Amino acid sequence: MSPDKTPRDLGQEQEPRHVALARTLRDAIVRGEFSPGERLPAERDLADKFKASRTTVRLALSALKSQGLIGSGQGQGTYVRKARPIRVMAMDQDRRARRAENHAATFNSEVARQGRIGRQNIISVAPEPANAEVARWLRINEGTPVLARRRVMLVDEEPYQLGDSYYVHELVKDTAIAEPAPVEEGVLTVLERVHGKPISYYIDELSFRMPTPEEAGTLRLDPGVCVVRAVRVAYDAEDTPVEAFDQLLAGDKHVLVYEVAGE
């Protein structure tokens, strides 16, 4: 090894040209040299500017597409993707005081606080036997009838989340929760009333993965964008689970904020 070169220097020399170009373009996007929605220069212009072949440019752009930073469309060229994420106060959004602020469903209330319009598109509301996962969340036997509410959560008419919630069917079968329509006062408010006990705490399980083709289509995700699966189980003071909410969040449309006490 040359005394003037470190292992890192040698690694950089061996780095493929398109990888270096992709990093250069990514840094320019992060610095704001290209604004969301702005078209990138044509391949020919990028090749001239960076003294690279068209093949190198195409490979670099392909890498940025797989990272979800840029998109392309017929007649649109290649452009920086627009991302308008909502901030989700993950530990605060289901608290009773927050739910009561706008006298609305939790999701709608959270979005309204940010000056945007949230709504839910109900896909289905129907009883079904609990599978192994739902049974574990609700601490019931597999096959026990549960009510499943499946919906798409939209912000300014753009799909942001998929949300499936589960309840013991016997508990909610005669309530607004069992109706195929939004629950204006909020599901949790109704649930506390019929259960006869307030929700005391929640436990979240977060996992991260790439979406299925169906999920990507429903959420209108560009290639390379991941999803966050957030399962929140609500418990009463006696540690009885009363709701399991299985959410799938578009990774580029959310910022999850957690406030953690220092004591």
Backbone bond lengths (Angstrom), bond angles and torsions (degrees), N, CA, C in turn:
res aa  C-N    CA-C-N  psi(-1)  N-CA   C-N-CA  omega(-1)  CA-C   N-CA-C  phi
1 M - - - 1.466 - - 1.514 109.01 -
2 S 1.297 116.76 135.81 1.453 121.31 177.88 1.513 109.73 -62.78
3 P 1.356 118.99 136.56 1.464 120.52 179.98 1.514 113.01 -63.94
4 D 1.344 117.02 -17.02 1.464 120.91 -177.89 1.515 112.88 -90.87
5 K 1.335 117.25 -3.57 1.464 119.92 -174.66 1.520 110.54 -124.53
6 T 1.296 115.63 132.99 1.470 121.80 177.60 1.512 108.73 -89.53
7 P 1.327 118.28 166.01 1.470 120.52 174.16 1.517 111.98 -56.23
8 R 1.350 117.45 -35.96 1.459 119.32 179.36 1.525 110.54 -64.26
9 D 1.361 116.03 -40.08 1.465 118.71 178.38 1.518 111.07 -60.98
10 L 1.320 116.43 -42.28 1.459 119.64 -179.97 1.517 110.62 -65.48
11 G 1.350 116.27 -37.47 1.457 119.62 178.05 1.507 111.45 -62.95
12 Q 1.329 117.04 -37.95 1.452 120.14 -179.97 1.521 110.30 -69.12
13 E 1.338 117.51 -35.92 1.452 119.91 178.95 1.531 111.10 -64.76
14 Q 1.321 116.51 -31.15 1.449 120.15 -177.12 1.533 112.41 -88.69
15 E 1.316 117.13 -4.94 1.463 120.71 -178.27 1.524 110.16 -67.16
16 P 1.320 117.69 132.53 1.468 120.06 178.69 1.526 110.79 -58.41
17 R 1.313 115.33 146.18 1.469 120.68 -176.11 1.523 111.44 -60.40
18 H 1.334 117.48 -39.55 1.460 118.72 -177.10 1.529 112.32 -69.05
19 V 1.350 117.23 -28.34 1.455 120.71 177.37 1.526 109.83 -67.64
20 A 1.322 116.06 -44.04 1.463 120.46 178.10 1.519 110.95 -63.33
21 L 1.332 116.99 -40.18 1.461 120.44 179.91 1.531 110.53 -67.27
22 A 1.323 116.66 -40.81 1.464 119.81 177.74 1.519 110.65 -60.97
23 R 1.325 117.08 -39.88 1.459 120.25 179.06 1.527 111.00 -66.12
24 T 1.323 116.49 -39.96 1.467 120.57 178.69 1.526 110.86 -62.52
25 L 1.334 117.03 -44.91 1.464 120.65 179.48 1.524 111.11 -67.81
26 R 1.326 116.74 -39.64 1.464 120.27 178.76 1.529 110.26 -61.44
27 D 1.333 117.00 -43.92 1.463 120.61 178.96 1.524 110.90 -62.03
28 A 1.328 116.94 -38.08 1.471 120.64 178.96 1.532 110.60 -65.00
29 I 1.331 116.63 -38.99 1.468 120.21 178.64 1.521 110.05 -66.45
30 V 1.337 116.66 -44.22 1.466 120.85 -179.31 1.527 110.69 -63.36
31 R 1.330 117.33 -36.71 1.470 120.93 179.23 1.520 112.43 -73.41
32 G 1.327 117.44 -10.82 1.451 120.53 179.51 1.515 114.64 89.66
33 E 1.321 116.94 12.61 1.466 119.26 177.61 1.525 111.07 -67.32
34 F 1.316 116.27 -24.99 1.457 122.58 172.22 1.520 107.52 -121.12
35 S 1.308 117.73 123.01 1.464 122.45 -176.47 1.526 110.70 -82.90
36 P 1.341 117.28 156.11 1.470 120.24 175.44 1.526 110.89 -54.98
37 G 1.321 116.20 129.59 1.454 121.57 -178.63 1.518 114.06 89.96
38 E 1.329 117.59 -12.97 1.471 120.62 -178.16 1.528 110.63 -76.23
39 R 1.315 115.50 140.63 1.463 120.37 177.61 1.519 110.14 -76.24
40 L 1.319 115.87 139.32 1.452 120.95 173.26 1.523 109.51 -79.01
41 P 1.330 117.49 157.98 1.465 119.26 175.58 1.527 111.15 -57.31
42 A 1.309 116.36 154.70 1.463 121.06 179.17 1.531 109.99 -62.87
43 E 1.318 115.52 158.12 1.465 120.42 -178.94 1.521 111.12 -54.22
44 R 1.319 116.27 -42.40 1.460 120.05 -178.98 1.525 111.27 -60.70
45 D 1.353 115.76 -41.92 1.462 119.79 -179.18 1.524 111.22 -69.18
46 L 1.331 116.70 -37.90 1.458 119.12 177.23 1.529 110.96 -66.19
47 A 1.312 116.35 -39.65 1.463 120.19 178.36 1.515 110.76 -61.60
48 D 1.330 116.97 -42.13 1.471 120.48 179.27 1.516 111.06 -67.28
49 K 1.342 116.36 -43.73 1.462 120.11 -176.15 1.522 111.93 -64.13
50 F 1.330 116.68 -40.45 1.457 120.22 -175.25 1.525 112.89 -102.34
51 K 1.343 115.16 7.95 1.471 120.30 178.61 1.530 110.59 51.38
52 A 1.315 114.16 51.69 1.460 121.46 -178.38 1.525 109.30 -126.96
53 S 1.297 116.06 161.85 1.463 120.36 177.01 1.524 109.75 -77.05
54 R 1.345 115.45 160.76 1.460 119.34 177.64 1.535 110.61 -62.53
55 T 1.319 116.31 -34.30 1.462 120.10 178.45 1.520 110.96 -62.88
56 T 1.327 117.04 -42.89 1.463 121.27 178.00 1.522 110.62 -61.10
57 V 1.325 116.37 -42.78 1.457 121.06 -179.91 1.531 109.99 -63.44
58 R 1.334 116.98 -45.20 1.459 120.04 -179.53 1.526 111.37 -61.11
59 L 1.334 117.15 -41.08 1.463 120.75 179.18 1.529 110.75 -65.59
60 A 1.323 117.25 -39.34 1.466 120.87 178.77 1.520 110.55 -65.18
61 L 1.338 116.80 -44.01 1.465 120.24 179.10 1.521 110.96 -65.77
62 S 1.304 117.05 -36.86 1.458 120.87 177.80 1.522 110.63 -62.77
63 A 1.337 116.81 -38.92 1.464 120.50 178.42 1.524 110.46 -64.56
64 L 1.327 117.76 -40.73 1.461 121.00 179.68 1.530 111.39 -68.07
65 K 1.336 116.54 -34.29 1.469 119.45 175.90 1.525 110.36 -64.84
66 S 1.327 116.92 -41.46 1.464 120.14 -179.11 1.520 111.69 -66.69
67 Q 1.340 116.89 -22.48 1.460 121.91 177.29 1.525 111.78 -87.76
68 G 1.335 116.87 -4.01 1.448 120.49 178.31 1.517 114.72 79.32
69 L 1.343 117.39 13.58 1.466 120.08 -177.96 1.517 112.88 -85.60
70 I 1.309 117.13 -31.59 1.455 120.38 -178.30 1.520 109.47 -130.99
71 G 1.318 115.30 161.26 1.452 121.54 176.38 1.505 109.28 -136.26
72 S 1.305 116.21 176.53 1.456 120.59 178.54 1.518 108.48 -152.75
73 G 1.288 115.99 155.24 1.453 121.41 179.21 1.512 110.27 -159.66
74 Q 1.306 115.57 158.74 1.454 120.20 -179.26 1.525 109.87 -60.43
75 G 1.300 115.76 124.67 1.452 121.27 180.00 1.519 113.98 80.50
76 Q 1.350 117.02 -3.47 1.458 120.45 -178.80 1.512 112.89 -107.05
77 G 1.313 117.61 -14.72 1.454 119.96 -174.95 1.513 109.97 68.95
78 T 1.329 116.37 -153.22 1.452 122.57 177.23 1.521 108.37 -106.34
79 Y 1.319 117.20 131.45 1.452 120.81 -172.82 1.529 110.38 -139.00
80 V 1.324 115.33 157.37 1.457 121.32 175.65 1.523 108.03 -74.94
81 R 1.316 116.19 129.20 1.457 120.15 -177.17 1.521 111.39 -66.37
82 K 1.328 114.91 142.94 1.453 121.19 174.91 1.517 108.90 -87.50
83 A 1.302 116.71 127.76 1.462 120.93 177.38 1.516 108.13 -130.13
84 R 1.324 116.00 119.61 1.467 121.20 177.44 1.527 108.09 -119.26
85 P 1.320 116.34 76.36 1.469 118.20 -175.97 1.520 112.12 -71.09
86 I 1.320 115.01 151.23 1.455 120.84 170.65 1.521 107.54 -97.27
87 R 1.317 115.99 148.46 1.463 121.79 175.92 1.525 107.84 -92.06
88 V 1.300 115.72 126.50 1.458 121.24 -178.84 1.523 108.35 -113.25
89 M 1.337 116.05 112.98 1.464 120.48 175.19 1.531 106.99 -76.55
90 A 1.314 114.57 85.51 1.463 120.86 -166.56 1.525 113.28 -59.10
91 M 1.330 118.61 -33.50 1.459 119.88 -177.99 1.527 112.18 -89.75
92 D 1.325 116.50 -3.48 1.454 119.51 -171.70 1.523 113.65 -117.80
93 Q 1.348 117.37 -21.59 1.457 119.70 -166.58 1.527 114.39 -66.26
94 D 1.330 118.43 -26.33 1.457 120.27 -178.15 1.535 113.45 -100.78
95 R 1.309 117.03 6.45 1.457 119.01 176.93 1.520 110.08 -66.91
96 R 1.323 115.31 147.91 1.460 120.30 -173.30 1.530 112.36 -58.84
97 A 1.327 117.28 -41.11 1.463 120.40 -179.22 1.523 111.31 -64.00
98 R 1.324 117.32 -40.39 1.464 120.53 179.57 1.519 110.37 -67.31
99 R 1.335 117.23 -39.55 1.466 120.67 179.61 1.518 111.54 -63.36
100 A 1.330 116.06 -33.36 1.463 120.28 -175.22 1.527 113.44 -80.70
101 E 1.327 117.18 -13.02 1.459 119.98 -173.33 1.520 112.57 -57.82
102 N 1.330 115.69 -50.23 1.460 119.62 -177.86 1.523 112.48 -107.84
103 H 1.337 116.47 8.41 1.465 120.42 -179.44 1.528 110.07 49.48
104 A 1.316 116.20 45.81 1.464 121.03 -176.15 1.515 109.21 -141.50
105 A 1.323 114.79 171.63 1.452 120.17 176.35 1.527 109.73 -57.65
106 T 1.331 116.55 149.09 1.456 121.82 -174.47 1.521 112.44 -54.24
107 F 1.327 116.94 -49.43 1.460 120.65 -177.89 1.520 110.85 -61.05
108 N 1.331 116.86 -47.93 1.461 120.63 -178.96 1.524 111.08 -60.51
109 S 1.326 116.20 -40.89 1.458 121.16 -179.44 1.519 110.88 -64.62
110 E 1.335 116.74 -43.78 1.465 121.14 -179.19 1.522 110.89 -62.48
111 V 1.321 116.49 -43.00 1.465 120.56 -179.60 1.527 110.56 -68.72
112 A 1.330 116.92 -39.15 1.465 120.85 -179.57 1.517 111.42 -62.13
113 R 1.312 117.89 -33.49 1.467 121.59 178.21 1.519 111.41 -61.06
114 Q 1.317 116.42 -22.91 1.464 120.72 -178.38 1.524 112.15 -101.78
115 G 1.335 115.81 15.94 1.453 120.71 174.89 1.512 114.33 73.17
116 R 1.321 116.26 24.29 1.452 120.28 -179.07 1.528 109.00 -125.72
117 I 1.315 115.89 173.48 1.467 120.21 -175.14 1.522 109.60 -112.43
118 G 1.313 115.80 121.11 1.457 120.77 177.69 1.512 110.95 -111.14
119 R 1.306 115.67 144.70 1.460 119.72 174.00 1.520 108.70 -152.16
120 Q 1.318 115.53 167.34 1.453 121.19 -178.31 1.522 110.20 -120.23
121 N 1.306 115.50 131.60 1.455 121.09 174.86 1.531 107.73 -100.26
122 I 1.326 115.81 108.40 1.462 120.37 -177.11 1.533 109.53 -73.12
123 I 1.312 116.49 123.14 1.465 121.88 177.78 1.521 110.85 -89.28
124 S 1.330 115.87 -47.09 1.465 119.93 178.76 1.516 109.74 -163.06
125 V 1.333 115.03 150.52 1.460 122.39 173.00 1.517 105.90 -137.84
126 A 1.321 117.06 111.59 1.466 119.73 -174.06 1.520 110.94 -162.29
127 P 1.344 116.53 152.42 1.469 119.75 175.10 1.524 110.52 -74.13
128 E 1.319 115.02 151.15 1.462 121.72 177.05 1.515 108.32 -158.59
129 P 1.337 118.37 158.60 1.469 119.42 177.27 1.522 110.52 -72.50
130 A 1.314 117.10 139.42 1.457 121.39 179.98 1.515 110.22 -67.35
131 N 1.333 115.86 128.59 1.458 118.43 173.25 1.531 108.78 -80.88
132 A 1.318 117.06 -179.43 1.464 120.67 -174.17 1.527 111.50 -60.97
133 E 1.331 116.70 -39.07 1.455 120.21 -177.58 1.519 111.42 -68.48
134 V 1.327 117.36 -47.49 1.462 121.48 179.55 1.527 110.07 -63.93
135 A 1.320 116.68 -39.68 1.460 120.48 178.71 1.528 110.97 -61.08
136 R 1.319 116.46 -38.86 1.471 119.46 178.36 1.520 110.61 -65.97
137 W 1.333 117.34 -43.36 1.458 120.50 -179.07 1.523 111.70 -62.28
138 L 1.340 116.70 -45.64 1.465 121.09 -175.04 1.528 113.17 -91.35
139 R 1.335 116.40 -1.04 1.474 121.74 179.50 1.530 111.34 56.58
140 I 1.309 115.05 49.90 1.457 121.91 177.70 1.528 108.08 -126.77
141 N 1.308 116.39 170.64 1.460 119.67 177.57 1.525 110.39 -75.03
142 E 1.321 114.78 143.44 1.458 119.20 175.54 1.524 109.12 -59.17
143 G 1.320 116.96 136.00 1.450 122.17 -178.08 1.517 114.01 95.13
144 T 1.341 117.71 -11.14 1.467 120.64 176.88 1.532 109.38 -62.23
145 P 1.334 119.01 136.33 1.467 119.70 179.84 1.535 111.83 -63.02
146 V 1.313 115.71 127.82 1.460 121.87 174.66 1.524 107.91 -125.78
147 L 1.319 115.64 155.38 1.458 120.51 173.25 1.522 107.59 -95.83
148 A 1.327 115.89 126.78 1.462 121.29 179.77 1.528 109.13 -110.58
149 R 1.322 116.67 125.10 1.466 122.99 173.70 1.524 107.30 -109.00
150 R 1.338 116.02 117.60 1.461 120.63 -178.72 1.528 108.98 -115.15
151 R 1.332 115.97 130.63 1.457 119.06 -177.54 1.520 111.50 -151.95
152 V 1.324 113.43 163.01 1.466 122.03 172.44 1.520 106.91 -108.35
153 M 1.324 116.70 130.03 1.456 121.88 -179.68 1.531 108.04 -98.91
154 L 1.335 115.44 125.60 1.457 120.85 -175.88 1.524 111.24 -116.06
155 V 1.333 114.80 146.63 1.462 122.18 173.19 1.522 107.06 -123.31
156 D 1.329 115.79 119.41 1.468 120.45 -176.35 1.529 110.46 51.66
157 E 1.335 114.60 40.52 1.478 124.15 177.69 1.524 113.91 68.90
158 E 1.335 117.96 11.51 1.463 121.94 175.69 1.522 108.31 -104.43
159 P 1.356 119.16 128.93 1.462 120.46 -179.32 1.524 112.04 -66.89
160 Y 1.330 115.87 126.39 1.458 122.07 -178.20 1.526 112.55 -114.77
161 Q 1.318 116.51 -33.03 1.458 119.86 -174.64 1.527 110.48 -143.85
162 L 1.326 114.95 155.65 1.454 122.40 163.46 1.524 105.99 -110.53
163 G 1.321 117.59 134.56 1.453 120.22 -177.24 1.511 112.46 -134.19
164 D 1.330 116.76 117.90 1.461 122.60 176.12 1.529 108.04 -116.03
165 S 1.326 116.49 120.86 1.465 119.49 178.80 1.520 109.83 -116.62
166 Y 1.331 115.13 148.97 1.464 121.38 -173.71 1.528 109.85 -130.94
167 Y 1.356 114.82 140.32 1.463 122.77 179.53 1.525 108.07 -141.21
168 V 1.309 116.03 151.19 1.464 118.49 171.87 1.522 107.31 -60.80
169 H 1.324 116.83 123.23 1.463 121.29 -171.92 1.526 112.93 -59.25
170 E 1.300 117.48 -40.70 1.460 121.29 -178.09 1.524 111.48 -59.49
171 L 1.335 116.95 -31.93 1.459 120.89 -176.88 1.526 112.40 -73.64
172 V 1.332 117.56 -37.13 1.471 119.75 -170.00 1.526 113.54 -115.62
173 K 1.305 119.20 4.92 1.466 121.42 -171.09 1.526 113.63 -61.49
174 D 1.334 118.47 -27.11 1.461 121.07 -177.62 1.533 111.98 -107.52
175 T 1.323 117.24 25.63 1.468 121.37 -177.88 1.517 110.72 -117.87
176 A 1.334 115.14 174.56 1.466 120.96 177.14 1.520 111.77 -63.06
177 I 1.320 117.26 -21.32 1.466 120.47 178.77 1.522 110.91 -62.57
178 A 1.335 116.66 -30.13 1.464 120.79 -177.83 1.522 112.83 -84.85
179 E 1.321 117.50 -1.98 1.465 120.87 179.29 1.528 110.50 -89.50
180 P 1.353 118.21 142.46 1.473 121.27 -179.66 1.532 111.42 -79.62
181 A 1.312 115.50 60.59 1.467 121.52 -178.54 1.520 108.13 -154.44
182 P 1.333 117.78 157.34 1.463 119.84 176.35 1.524 110.83 -59.43
183 V 1.303 116.66 144.02 1.466 122.34 176.27 1.520 106.61 -95.04
184 E 1.320 116.35 102.29 1.458 121.06 -169.53 1.523 112.84 -59.67
185 E 1.327 117.89 -39.53 1.464 118.77 -178.63 1.523 112.15 -82.13
186 G 1.314 116.93 -3.77 1.450 121.00 179.34 1.509 111.99 98.93
187 V 1.332 116.03 134.33 1.468 121.52 -177.98 1.525 111.41 -59.79
188 L 1.330 116.57 -41.48 1.460 118.93 -175.52 1.529 112.11 -64.84
189 T 1.327 116.62 -34.77 1.461 120.23 177.70 1.524 110.70 -64.21
190 V 1.329 115.79 -45.04 1.465 120.32 177.29 1.522 110.45 -63.58
191 L 1.312 116.07 -42.78 1.460 120.97 -177.26 1.533 111.03 -61.54
192 E 1.309 116.73 -43.16 1.466 119.55 178.72 1.526 111.55 -62.87
193 R 1.317 115.97 -36.64 1.460 119.87 -178.23 1.529 111.25 -68.03
194 V 1.330 117.40 -47.27 1.468 119.61 -176.82 1.534 111.40 -75.39
195 H 1.318 116.66 -29.18 1.461 120.01 178.00 1.520 110.89 -75.21
196 G 1.333 116.15 -26.34 1.458 120.14 178.78 1.508 114.56 81.43
197 K 1.320 116.81 4.88 1.466 121.46 179.74 1.522 108.75 -140.63
198 P 1.321 117.61 143.83 1.468 119.74 178.55 1.524 111.72 -73.66
199 I 1.316 115.23 153.97 1.463 120.33 173.01 1.521 107.63 -73.19
200 S 1.320 116.23 129.23 1.456 121.48 -174.66 1.527 112.82 -97.25
201 Y 1.338 116.49 -38.35 1.468 118.59 -178.80 1.519 109.79 -161.69
202 Y 1.338 115.16 170.50 1.458 122.25 -179.82 1.529 108.58 -130.78
203 I 1.309 115.36 152.24 1.464 121.45 171.48 1.521 107.55 -125.09
204 D 1.332 115.36 128.37 1.458 121.54 -179.92 1.522 111.22 -104.52
205 E 1.323 115.63 142.87 1.465 122.36 169.70 1.523 106.80 -122.12
206 L 1.333 117.47 120.40 1.461 121.77 179.94 1.517 109.83 -112.07
207 S 1.324 115.85 136.25 1.464 121.37 173.68 1.524 108.14 -142.58
208 F 1.316 115.47 159.84 1.458 120.68 -172.45 1.535 109.19 -132.11
209 R 1.315 116.05 136.25 1.464 120.12 -179.28 1.522 109.47 -161.21
210 M 1.326 114.66 174.63 1.458 119.96 173.13 1.532 108.76 -84.92
211 P 1.325 118.04 148.48 1.465 120.33 -177.78 1.514 112.41 -76.55
212 T 1.325 116.14 158.15 1.453 120.41 169.36 1.529 107.81 -74.12
213 P 1.318 118.66 162.58 1.477 119.81 177.49 1.527 112.29 -56.35
214 E 1.331 117.14 -38.63 1.463 120.13 179.79 1.527 110.88 -65.47
215 E 1.328 116.86 -43.87 1.466 121.04 178.99 1.521 111.08 -63.71
216 A 1.338 116.30 -42.92 1.460 120.00 179.73 1.523 110.83 -62.32
217 G 1.332 116.60 -37.72 1.460 119.84 178.71 1.514 112.27 -68.08
218 T 1.319 117.02 -42.89 1.467 120.71 -178.93 1.520 111.26 -66.26
219 L 1.342 117.14 -40.44 1.460 121.46 -178.55 1.527 112.96 -88.78
220 R 1.328 115.98 -1.07 1.472 121.48 179.58 1.528 111.67 55.19
221 L 1.317 114.38 52.34 1.455 120.66 -178.42 1.514 110.75 -90.55
222 D 1.314 115.94 140.83 1.456 120.64 173.02 1.522 109.52 -80.05
223 P 1.331 117.82 159.92 1.472 120.04 178.89 1.526 111.14 -55.92
224 G 1.315 116.41 139.81 1.448 121.14 176.63 1.508 115.06 91.78
225 V 1.332 117.97 -7.50 1.470 120.51 -179.21 1.525 109.34 -88.27
226 C 1.329 115.92 127.57 1.462 120.05 -178.77 1.525 110.43 -88.88
227 V 1.312 115.63 174.47 1.461 121.44 174.64 1.523 108.26 -123.67
228 V 1.321 114.65 155.16 1.461 121.97 175.75 1.525 107.38 -112.65
229 R 1.308 116.11 123.82 1.451 120.09 175.40 1.523 107.71 -95.83
230 A 1.329 115.89 118.14 1.464 121.52 -178.46 1.521 108.52 -119.50
231 V 1.312 116.68 108.85 1.458 121.89 178.56 1.523 108.04 -102.10
232 R 1.327 116.27 117.86 1.470 121.40 179.81 1.524 109.05 -114.54
233 V 1.318 116.11 122.35 1.459 121.58 177.69 1.524 108.35 -108.64
234 A 1.342 116.00 128.51 1.459 122.56 -179.10 1.529 109.88 -97.12
235 Y 1.341 115.81 136.00 1.464 121.67 -177.58 1.529 110.34 -125.90
236 D 1.329 115.75 149.71 1.458 119.26 170.99 1.531 108.26 -87.88
237 A 1.332 115.88 -177.19 1.462 119.81 -175.36 1.525 112.79 -67.60
238 E 1.333 117.34 -15.88 1.460 121.09 179.43 1.529 111.43 -97.14
239 D 1.330 115.62 14.58 1.469 122.80 176.75 1.523 113.28 68.09
240 T 1.319 116.21 25.28 1.464 120.54 175.89 1.517 109.32 -92.00
241 P 1.335 119.04 122.00 1.465 120.37 178.18 1.527 110.42 -73.82
242 V 1.335 116.64 134.25 1.463 120.82 -177.78 1.525 112.85 -119.03
243 E 1.319 117.03 -15.83 1.467 120.17 176.92 1.516 109.12 -150.83
244 A 1.330 115.66 140.35 1.460 121.83 169.83 1.524 106.92 -120.70
245 F 1.315 116.34 120.02 1.457 122.10 -177.21 1.519 108.52 -114.05
246 D 1.310 116.44 111.04 1.465 124.03 -176.28 1.524 108.24 -102.21
247 Q 1.335 117.47 103.48 1.452 122.59 -177.65 1.522 111.04 -105.68
248 L 1.327 115.15 146.68 1.451 121.02 171.95 1.522 106.57 -123.16
249 L 1.319 116.81 112.76 1.452 122.93 -172.83 1.530 110.85 -104.09
250 A 1.321 116.39 132.68 1.462 120.51 173.28 1.520 108.81 -62.83
251 G 1.322 116.85 123.22 1.462 120.82 -172.77 1.515 114.96 -63.00
252 D 1.324 117.82 -26.83 1.461 120.50 -178.07 1.526 112.38 -95.01
253 K 1.328 118.03 3.41 1.464 120.48 -175.89 1.523 112.83 -117.26
254 H 1.325 116.81 8.40 1.455 120.76 -178.05 1.521 111.65 -138.09
255 V 1.315 114.81 145.03 1.458 122.60 166.59 1.533 105.99 -122.99
256 L 1.320 116.68 112.54 1.458 120.70 -179.36 1.524 109.39 -87.53
257 V 1.321 116.04 124.02 1.464 121.38 -176.95 1.532 108.86 -114.25
258 Y 1.325 116.32 125.89 1.457 121.71 178.99 1.529 109.56 -119.08
259 E 1.307 115.66 128.32 1.464 120.95 173.68 1.513 107.95 -100.65
260 V 1.325 115.89 121.31 1.458 121.42 -175.71 1.528 108.86 -118.24
261 A 1.316 116.36 124.44 1.464 120.53 179.59 1.516 110.83 -65.10
262 G 1.308 116.48 144.08 1.452 120.75 -177.99 1.521 113.26 -87.40
263 E 1.310 117.91 -3.82 1.465 120.63 -178.89 1.518 111.08 -90.44
